[in-house]
Amino acid sequence: MTSKELLYVEDALGHENFMKTCCKKTSTDLTDGALSQYMCELEKKHNEIFDMFLNLL
């Protein structure tokens, strides 16, 4: 993997980690159960994407 590709993967990992954090915080702040559940699902999806990028390393 080139250094440029490594920088891209590291950047993508940072973005996915940020999205996981945002989804988790939002799901706990919401009072609507359906929306909260949807945010939990998004958190799981971003966690899967994070793991996929991490496996590239």
N, C-alpha and C positions, 0 to 999 in steps of 0.2 A: 504494500500500500504506500502510495506516495505521501509526502508530507501535506500536500494540498488536500488529498482525499481524507487523511487523518483529521485535518482541521475541520472539514465538512462534517465528518461523523461526530466529532466532539461538539460541534455547534448544534447538530441535530439532537444529540443527547441532552444538551442543556435546554433546548426548547421543549423537548418531551418531558423532562423533569419539571420544568416550569408549568406546563399544562397539567401534569398530574397534581401538582400542588394546588393550582387554581381550582381544578375540579373538586378536589377533596374539601377545600375550604368552602367553596360554594355549596356543595351538597350538605354540609353541616349548617350553613347559614339559612338555607331555604326552609320555609315553613310548609310549602306544598309538597306532599309526599311523592307525587308522580315526578315532579321536576327534580327532587332530591335523588330519587332512584335513577333517573336518566343521567344525572351528573356522576353518580357512582359508576354507571356503565361506561361513561366517557373516561373516567379515571382508569378503569380496567383496560380500556382500549389503548389509552396512551401508555399505560404500563407495558402492554404487549409490544407496542411499537418501540418503546425504550429498550426492551429486552432484545428485539430484533437488531437494532442498531448496535447494541452492546456485543452481540454475538459476531458482528463484523470484525471486532478487534480480536 
